[in-house]
């Protein structure tokens, strides 16, 4: 949806909300958007200021989640996914799956199951935040939908069991029966389709056969990945240390939050750092494009893929350099590693570095939800 169409729908939603208020619909607290009337949950139970919720344009389920996903082989998907296109890669319980952003930009949520675990794979284009969660409440699987609301420009989801509202960026329930609960994050990584195919050759790919007619492969937010453009539907404070829409490698580890600007990681390719007593390495490999730049995603600008890992292997702390061609080499053994943290050549071939949870987000979103986050100093 173009920005002008979003604004037009937003105007209609505002008109509908005003009419609801005029006809005495008082189930929604006065400080909250009237769009909350769509949800059958306890709206008085909230962990946030309800006035921070904003209609994002489309109404509840106006952006449809994928609830019955099907998958195809890497070979089949290669006919319509460009090698440099970004995908959300998840490997768990011995199963690897890829979720192309060319599909998720049109749906934002895919309710799936990976190796027997129910998972919600989510992507908020406005924050460039791809995050996966285990979709269980009280031990039972639930599905999530797109609420039509935004908070701090970020997707607000709702579960279809209790209709509680959940903040995508944090996985926290913010309004409704389950307010205060938190979803368990499932480890994922944003990499290119080629990198997924090389690292997980037996993996499968989310099919375009979603049950919906959408122009998959086209970016409905053309030009949005522009560091000089202001975020949509965001009026909160900004952190002057970075442009609001510069991407950061965002790390949360042992209660500490830290941001590594893409402008630094892309230039250096390898960053060694420590958070607490954990020695970590940040990889930034070329070979992936943005999902939100050109109208046709395959023609978008290069942004690369990142990975964050514990540097320790069998009690030894490794030191890495960029070896070219999207690969990395450790000085201690000469082993060669991919951006997914797997050794593919040398004495440590087959070893997997311990992954440290991270995301690639617009800076404004990371600092909006993690205002005390540290910023990596390249000096």
Secondary structure, 3 states (H helix, E strand, C coil): CCHHHHHHHHHHHHHHHHHHHHCCCCCCCCCCCHHHHHCCCCCCCECCCHHHEEECCCCCCCCCCECCCCEEEHHHHCCCCCCCCEEEEEEECCEEEEEEHHHHCCCCEEEEEECCEEEEEEEECCCCEEEEEECEECCEECCEEEEEEEECCEEEEEECCCCCEEECCCCEEEECCCCCCECCEECCEEEEHHHHHHHCCCCEEECCCCCCCCCCCECCCCCCCCCCCCCCCCCCCCCCCCCCCCEEEEEEECCEEEEEEHHHHHHHCEEEEEECCEEEEEEEECCCECCCCCCEHHHCCECCEEEEEECEECCEECCEEEEECCEEEECCCCCEECCCCEEEECCCCCCECCECCEEEEEHHHHHHHCCCCEECCCC
